[in-house]
Amino acid sequence: MNFSKVVDGIVENVIVADQSFIDSGALGNPALFYLTDFYTRGNVHYNHDWQPDGLPPYRGNYGENGFTWDAVNQVFYAPCPGVGYILDHQTWLWVLE
């Protein structure tokens, strides 16, 4: 399982671990770790060949280092790539205005 460690709303680290290890507190406060899905991008779930597979997406995007954690919507999204971009709240990707 992949977990994103979120500090002040930003993903600080991503690790592979069992839920029981996270819950043990060995890496710090378990409440800072959020399960993330490597195969979710743009609010679409993909198979191992990177083809959409129809499974439910999980938390908008894979929670990579530097991504924002939106606790209200329970999603991860990338940093804004530059001026003139807006966040699409359907895909959780940045698009040019």
Buried (B, 14 or more C-beta within 10 A) or exposed (E): EBBBBBEEEBBEEBEEBEEEBBEEEEBEEBEBBBEBBBBBBBBBBBEEEEEEEEEEBBBBBBBBEEBBBBEEEEBBBBEEEEEEEEBEEEBBBBEEE
